[in-house]
Amino acid sequence: MVSKMQLRSVGEMCPGYVQAHNISWTLAAEDIEKEVSCETCIHWKDNRCKINLFDEVLSSLDQT
């Protein structure tokens, strides 16, 4: 299972990350810009990356 920390780390390093504009209304407006995570990306659907970058980026993080 993928952790929140992994989702944030991958989101920050992912070349395909594009922030979704309809992020959960529970986030405060000033926190939206700071909340980079796969979960806030337009390519993240049904708990997976639709452009298949998650595993590649996660693997590159593990090698640093």
C-alpha positions in Angstrom: 0.0 0.0 0.0 1.2 3.5 -0.9 1.8 5.9 2.0 0.8 9.6 2.1 4.5 10.4 2.4 5.3 8.5 -0.8 2.4 10.3 -2.6 3.8 13.6 -1.6 7.4 12.8 -2.5 6.5 11.4 -5.9 4.2 14.4 -6.6 7.0 16.8 -5.8 9.4 15.0 -8.1 7.1 13.9 -10.9 7.6 15.5 -14.3 4.0 14.9 -15.2 2.4 16.5 -12.1 -0.3 19.0 -12.9 -2.4 20.3 -9.9 -6.1 19.6 -10.2 -8.2 22.7 -9.7 -11.0 20.9 -7.9 -8.9 19.8 -4.9 -10.9 18.7 -1.8 -12.8 21.6 -0.3 -11.5 20.5 3.1 -8.1 22.1 2.3 -7.7 25.7 3.4 -7.2 28.0 0.4 -3.7 29.0 1.5 -2.7 25.3 1.9 -3.8 24.3 -1.6 -0.7 25.6 -3.3 1.5 23.8 -0.8 -0.3 20.5 -1.0 1.7 18.7 -3.8 0.8 15.0 -3.9 -0.2 12.5 -6.5 -3.7 12.8 -4.9 -3.9 16.4 -6.1 -2.7 15.7 -9.6 -5.0 15.6 -12.6 -3.5 12.2 -13.7 -4.3 10.5 -10.4 -7.6 8.5 -10.7 -8.9 5.5 -8.8 -5.8 5.4 -6.6 -3.3 5.1 -9.5 -1.4 7.2 -12.0 -3.1 7.2 -15.4 0.1 8.1 -17.2 2.1 5.4 -15.4 4.8 7.6 -13.9 4.3 6.7 -10.2 6.4 3.6 -10.1 9.2 5.1 -12.2 9.4 8.2 -10.0 9.2 6.2 -6.8 12.0 3.9 -7.9 14.2 6.9 -8.7 13.6 8.3 -5.2 14.6 5.0 -3.7 18.0 5.2 -5.4 19.0 8.6 -4.0 
